[in-house]
Amino acid sequence: MGEQRICPREAAELEACFAACAQGLFGYGCVLSRGDRALADDLVQAAFEAAARDWAVVRCLTEGQRRAWLRTTGANIAVSGFRREAAWRDRLPRIEARYRNAEVDLPAQAFTSIVLERCWQILTGMPGQQHAVAALRWQHGMKQAEIAAALGMSEKTVSVHLTRARRQLIAELGPDYPFASEDREGPSS
């Protein structure tokens, strides 16, 4: 019921209503839940919690109206639960697919690792400025203008160093060059 408390008189009325209606509501809950007794118990509990929250209205109803109110409330709670479960069942395959581990292509992964290691060896063997430009561009993702500012050289010089570094990688790696789709470095900004 949360933080609200009902007065002892209303608690006694609610207890009497529970004694009179709970068994019939439990049977109805078993029908709604297709024989799931635990779920039927939960429906009875939830319906009486709702009745306690709205007792100012429910207490003024006749006994038949209270039974109908409890059955309707229990049915509404059950339907809401069934809808939540159905929505969850509909979403579950998408959620599982999203977070399922992707198939690992071990040979391709190993080959890529070897080629990238070879790229790094080639880059570390380059002359100092060319190595610095290539590392800042390809390892740190800096733009040509940023590299020029960081190293105190013109953007044209940065572009020349990158072109020479790329040509050296292509020459030494041949068909294993992993960046074949990069025809040029892209915008310098």
Buried (B, 14 or more C-beta within 10 A) or exposed (E): EEEEEBEEEBEEBBEEBBEEBBEEBBEBBBEBBEEEEEBBBBBBBBBBBBBBBEBEEBBEBEEEEBBEBBBEBBBEBBEEBEEEEEEEEEEEEEEEEEEEEEEEEEEEEEEEEEBEEBBEEBBEEBEEEBBBBBBBBBEEEBBBEBBBEBBEBEBEBBBBBBEBBBEBBBEBBEEBBBEEEEEEBEEBE
